[in-house]
Amino acid sequence: MIESFLDYLSLEKKYSVHTITAYKNDLISFRDFLSSEFNQESLVDVHYNQIRSWIVSLVDAKISNRTINRKVSSLKSFYKFLQKTEQIIINPLSKHKALKVSKKVQVPFTSKEINLVINSISEESNFIALRNKLIVEIFYSTGIRRTELINIKETEISLYNGTIKVLGKRNKERFVPLLESIVPTLKEYISLRKKISKNSDFLFITEKGNKIYETLVYRIINSYFSKVSSKVKKSPHILRHSFATHLLNEGADLNSVKELLGHSSLASTQVYTHNSLDAIKKVYNQAHPRSSKKNNL
């Protein structure tokens, strides 16, 4: 039953391997709980009070509300699948309300911090430094996700059109603009890259010619930005966050940013708007006839 659900997520929903693994682990966790606490193997005849007991056990284990909500969401999707395939009539989680979570404000890097990093890497001239500089520049100039960057192939970059073809979530393709300012770095990197590997299709590779991987990309970003920023989070996602926030601060419309980020709905993009409030307030205070700043001019 679980395997059928996972096949559905893979083949019909086009979820990534990482996401499917998370769903699988959540379902197995709940199944093991049913077995140990209720001596029950079936996932079909489940009542909400059993699910609630599982949630309580997760809370007692000091698991965060955010993680618990994700696990319960996996379970809810599973039972929706069972409804769809007519294996159950009522979803036991149909009336469940998610646990409250505190909204974490993601603080973007400043333009100054990003420029400091790019300039510091520019002082080095080896393959690794050039690759890392290009990684930072592409993250900040396109706003793509870490997995999207890792999977870029050299053939998906068009210098003629000034675009990069990106394979996003659920295998959705999109084209993102390539800034002219990073083309020299890109050309220089590709030239050095060919001396290291002629076999790999992927743009970003290690010194041994292998495709780069997620933890390496995280370490690269964290290492460089730790030298210039005191922010708590220093990750590829914060660079994506900075890209969106800086565009909005400079007047880009929300729909354009949504398309660039590869979001399926505006709701996902709107999480970045709170960071542009300072810029909006500044414009407001300078423009409104009743503003004290306006009157003092």
C-alpha positions in Angstrom: 0.0 0.0 0.0 2.8 2.4 0.9 4.7 1.4 -2.2 1.7 2.1 -4.4 1.4 5.5 -2.9 5.1 6.2 -3.4 4.8 5.1 -7.1 1.9 7.6 -7.4 4.1 10.4 -6.0 6.9 9.5 -8.4 5.0 8.8 -11.6 2.0 11.0 -11.4 3.0 13.8 -9.1 6.6 13.9 -10.3 8.0 14.4 -6.8 11.8 14.3 -6.3 13.6 11.3 -4.8 14.4 13.3 -1.7 10.7 14.2 -1.2 9.5 10.7 -1.8 12.1 9.4 0.8 10.7 11.8 3.4 7.1 10.6 2.7 8.3 7.0 3.0 10.1 7.6 6.3 7.1 9.4 7.8 4.7 6.6 6.9 7.0 3.9 8.2 7.4 5.9 11.4 3.6 5.9 11.9 3.2 2.3 10.9 5.8 1.3 13.5 4.0 3.3 16.1 0.7 1.6 15.3 2.4 -1.8 15.7 4.1 -1.0 19.0 1.3 1.0 20.7 -1.8 -0.6 19.3 -0.6 -4.0 18.0 -2.0 -3.0 14.6 -0.4 -3.6 11.3 -3.1 -2.2 8.9 -3.0 1.4 7.9 -6.5 1.3 6.6 -8.6 1.0 9.8 -7.1 3.9 11.5 -8.9 6.3 13.8 -7.9 9.9 14.5 -7.3 9.2 18.2 -4.5 6.8 17.1 -3.0 9.5 15.0 -3.3 12.0 17.8 -1.5 9.6 20.1 1.3 9.5 17.5 1.4 13.3 17.4 1.6 13.4 21.2 4.5 11.0 21.2 6.3 13.2 18.7 5.7 16.3 20.9 7.0 14.3 23.9 10.1 13.4 21.9 10.8 17.2 21.6 10.3 17.2 17.8 9.4 20.7 16.5 5.9 21.6 15.6 7.1 22.4 12.1 8.5 18.9 11.6 5.4 17.3 13.2 3.2 19.2 10.8 5.3 17.9 7.9 5.0 14.3 9.0 1.2 14.7 9.5 0.9 16.2 6.1 2.6 13.1 4.6 0.0 11.0 6.4 -2.8 13.2 5.2 -1.6 12.9 1.6 -1.4 9.1 2.0 -5.0 8.9 3.2 -6.2 11.2 0.4 -4.5 8.7 -2.0 -6.4 5.8 -0.3 -9.7 7.8 -0.8 -8.9 8.4 -4.4 -8.2 4.7 -5.0 -11.4 3.8 -3.0 -9.5 1.9 -0.3 -11.1 4.1 2.4 -14.2 6.3 2.5 -13.3 8.9 5.1 -9.9 10.5 5.6 -9.1 10.2 9.4 -7.2 13.5 9.1 -9.9 15.5 7.3 -10.7 17.7 10.3 -7.1 17.9 11.7 -5.7 21.3 12.5 -2.0 21.8 12.2 0.1 22.7 15.2 1.0 26.3 15.6 4.5 27.3 14.5 6.4 30.5 14.9 7.2 32.2 11.6 10.9 32.4 11.1 12.1 35.5 9.4 14.7 34.7 6.8 17.2 37.5 6.8 18.7 38.0 3.3 22.3 39.0 2.6 22.9 42.6 1.8 24.3 43.6 -1.6 27.5 44.7 0.1 28.0 41.2 1.7 27.4 39.5 -1.7 29.9 41.9 -3.4 32.5 41.3 -0.7 32.3 37.6 -1.2 32.5 37.8 -5.0 35.4 40.2 -4.8 37.3 38.1 -2.3 37.0 35.0 -4.5 38.1 37.0 -7.5 41.5 37.5 -5.8 42.2 33.8 -6.4 42.7 32.3 -9.9 42.5 28.5 -9.6 39.8 26.2 -10.9 38.1 25.8 -7.5 37.9 29.6 -6.8 36.6 30.3 -10.3 33.9 27.5 -9.9 32.9 28.8 -6.5 32.7 32.4 -7.7 30.4 31.3 -10.6 28.2 29.4 -8.2 27.7 32.5 -6.0 27.1 34.7 -9.0 24.6 32.3 -10.6 22.7 31.8 -7.3 22.4 35.5 -6.8 21.7 36.5 -10.4 19.1 33.8 -11.1 17.6 32.8 -7.7 17.6 29.1 -8.6 17.4 26.3 -6.1 20.5 24.3 -4.9 19.3 21.1 -6.7 18.6 23.1 -9.9 22.1 24.5 -9.9 23.7 21.1 -9.3 21.8 19.7 -12.3 22.6 22.4 -14.8 24.2 20.9 -17.9 26.6 22.9 -20.1 24.3 22.4 -23.1 21.5 24.1 -21.2 23.3 27.4 -21.2 22.8 29.7 -24.2 25.2 32.6 -24.4 23.4 33.6 -27.7 20.0 34.0 -26.0 21.4 34.9 -22.6 19.5 32.1 -20.7 19.9 29.0 -18.6 17.4 26.2 -18.9 16.5 25.0 -15.4 14.7 21.8 -14.4 12.7 22.7 -11.4 10.3 20.9 -9.0 8.1 18.2 -10.5 10.3 18.2 -13.6 9.0 21.6 -14.7 11.4 23.4 -17.1 11.9 27.1 -17.2 14.3 29.6 -18.6 16.1 32.2 -16.4 18.0 35.2 -17.7 21.8 35.1 -17.7 23.3 38.5 -16.7 26.0 39.8 -19.1 28.2 40.6 -16.1 28.8 36.9 -15.3 29.5 35.8 -18.9 33.3 36.4 -18.6 33.4 34.3 -15.5 31.3 31.6 -17.1 33.5 31.4 -20.3 36.7 31.3 -18.2 35.3 28.6 -16.0 34.1 26.4 -18.9 37.6 26.7 -20.5 39.3 25.4 -17.3 36.6 22.8 -16.8 37.3 21.2 -20.2 40.9 20.5 -19.0 39.6 18.6 -16.0 36.8 16.6 -17.5 35.4 16.1 -21.0 33.1 13.3 -20.0 30.7 15.0 -17.6 27.6 16.7 -19.0 27.1 18.8 -15.8 28.4 22.3 -15.6 29.6 22.2 -12.1 32.1 19.5 -11.2 34.7 18.7 -8.6 38.5 18.7 -9.1 38.2 15.0 -9.9 35.7 15.7 -12.6 32.6 14.4 -10.8 29.3 16.2 -10.5 29.1 18.4 -7.4 26.7 17.5 -4.6 24.4 19.3 -2.2 26.5 19.3 0.9 29.5 20.6 -1.0 27.4 23.5 -2.4 26.2 24.3 1.1 29.7 24.3 2.5 30.9 26.6 -0.2 28.2 29.2 0.5 28.5 28.9 4.2 32.3 29.2 4.2 32.5 32.3 2.2 29.6 34.2 3.8 30.7 33.3 7.3 33.7 35.6 6.6 31.6 38.6 5.8 28.2 38.1 7.5 27.1 37.6 11.1 23.7 36.3 10.0 22.5 33.1 11.7 21.7 31.3 8.4 24.3 31.3 5.6 23.0 28.9 2.9 22.2 28.7 -0.8 18.5 29.3 0.1 19.4 32.6 1.7 21.1 33.6 -1.6 17.8 32.7 -3.4 16.0 34.7 -0.7 18.3 37.7 -1.3 17.7 37.5 -5.0 14.0 37.8 -4.6 14.1 40.4 -1.9 16.5 42.7 -3.8 14.4 42.5 -6.9 11.2 43.4 -5.0 13.1 46.3 -3.3 14.1 47.6 -6.7 10.5 47.6 -7.9 10.1 44.2 -9.7 6.5 43.0 -9.7 5.5 39.9 -7.8 4.4 37.9 -10.8 7.8 38.3 -12.5 9.7 37.2 -9.4 7.3 34.3 -9.1 8.2 33.1 -12.7 11.9 33.6 -12.1 11.8 31.5 -8.9 9.8 28.8 -10.5 6.9 29.0 -8.0 3.6 27.4 -8.9 1.6 30.0 -6.9 1.9 33.6 -5.7 1.5 32.5 -2.1 4.9 30.9 -2.2 6.5 34.1 -3.5 4.7 36.4 -1.0 6.9 35.1 1.8 9.6 37.3 0.4 7.6 40.5 0.4 8.0 41.2 4.2 11.7 42.0 3.6 10.8 44.6 1.1 8.6 46.5 3.6 11.4 48.8 4.7 11.9 49.9 1.1 8.2 50.4 0.7 8.0 52.5 3.9 10.9 54.6 2.7 9.1 55.4 -0.6 5.9 56.0 1.3 7.5 58.4 3.8 9.2 60.3 1.0 6.1 60.5 -1.3 3.1 61.0 1.0 1.9 64.6 1.3 1.3 64.2 5.0 4.7 62.6 5.7 6.9 64.4 8.2 9.9 63.8 6.0 8.0 65.3 3.1 7.1 68.4 5.1 10.7 68.9 6.2 12.1 69.1 2.7 
